[in-house]
Amino acid sequence: MAIQDATLMQRFAKLLRNNRELTKQNAVLSRENQELLAENEHFHGLLKELNEAVIASKGELVNRPKSSRLNMVTVLFADIEGFDKLSGSYNKFRFLDHLDRIRLGFDRIIRQFDIQKIKTIGDVYLCAGGIEEPNFTNPVEVLLAALQLQHFLLEYQNTDEQVWALKIGIHTGPVTASVSGRKKVSYDIKGDTVNIAARIESVTDMGAILVSGMTYELVKEFFVCEFWGKLPVKYKGNMVLYRVLSLKPELEDEGASGKPNEQFKIKFKLIQFTQLQEAILDKLEKELPKNLYYHSVKHTVDVVTEVELIGWAEGVTDEEMLLLKTAALFHDSGHIKSYRDHEQQGCLLAREMLPGYEYTDGQIDRICELIMATEMPPSPKNLLEEIICDSDLDYLGRADFIPVSNSLFQELQDQGMVEDMNSWNKKQIEFISNHHYYTKTARALREVNKQKQIERIQSLISD
């Protein structure tokens, strides 16, 4: 039975390594793609400025909006119904006054979620998330806003005149966005994503919210949805649609219908973490000293990946996972400022940046405790500290130990902290012999390889 368990753990370890490599490759390709897109936009901007300069030199007035391609925008089309329910004796001016008040109420709601209003034409209301600042959370934010738009309209209803109804169609995808105006900025968006959202709204039942399959995949962890049917879309075939009913009960505040609770906010931050990760990795890429051969961006990505793998295996909660991943992301960021007290510097950076991502003071304190737990020699006091310590030294039990160890030697030699490879290898044997992994998961995956590492290093030592 023990042999079978060991075989399973070896297979699991291999799958983890393959997953880590694929994650790294995907991150590299994604970053390169974003750089190419940014460079392309830059060249287009330069060309546009040149053309405008030529036209202006001929005495022509130029006032063209700036355009950009955004890869992930969630478009909401809403139709405020009411005209067809009015009797001939109803005051049309009174109706328009009500419509204006409704639209102003909608404006207040979408501003709470950083959603941009695009335009209103009569009783049609168009807005979109992810325009002003590209992000991965806009599908969830737009759905939250949609539920609040429905709730607002229900509360607005006059008990004697139940004439108002709302139907909403939502789709997520790429758009071309244009910005115009100086004092008052306005947006315009074009593309298939806008057209599809309009098509979805046109088939939506009164009082319902329909989303495309694309949007559904991005929000299904947060909302109760049911399959609605399929919509034929030109050149794209049949598009699956889902009706959004409500927030999931476990994510809804008991005292307020449709209001997210703390558990929702944690799950939301786990999605938002991707944005934070991109910001920190970009900062490390630009600002880390070039002679950090071991404490590099790659090491940070390794530790973030490992805390997630060990964390889930150890059964941590969603909030604990958020704290672990965030601490792993910041744990070596202090090398930007200082080598010897980088843990303290990483805590300072975390306290500076995390309030902007709506982390609470309590969460930030716990994240800083996790960062400080990685200070050598490690002495973790709880499970989360054990997980991040094991993740930080995961390489001790990996197959790529020798090249990783060599990169650390090169870094320490540049810092004047080690003399030569022979003395370094002796220190490595002493360190590995005294080291032990804390979590059951790390012991099962890595402890067995450490003796092999000692034997490999001993073969390299000359007396």
Buried (B, 14 or more C-beta within 10 A) or exposed (E): EEEEEEEEBEEBBEEBBEEBEEBBEEBEEEBEEBEEEEEEBEEBEEEBEEEBEEEEEEEEEEEEEEBBEBEBBBBBBBBBBBEEEBEEEEEEEEBEEBBEEBBEBBBEBBEEBBBBBBEBEEBEBBBBBBBBEBBBBBBBBBBBBBBBBBBBBEEEEEEEBEBBBBBBBBBBBEBBBBBBEEEEEEBBBEBBBBBBBBBBBEBBEEEBBBBBBBBBBBBBBBBBBEEBEEBEBEEEEEBBBBBBEBBBEEBBBEEEEEBBBEBBBBBBBBBBBEBBBBBBBEBBEEEBEEEBBBBBBEBBBBBBBBBBBBBEBBEBEEBBBBBBBBBBBBBBBBBBBEBEEBBBBBBBBBBEBBEEEEBEEEBBEBBBBBBBBBBEEBEBEEBBBBBBBBBBBBBBBBEEBBEBBBBBBBBBBBEEEBEEBEEBBEEBBEEBEEBEBBBEBBBBBBBBBBEEBBEBBEEEBEE
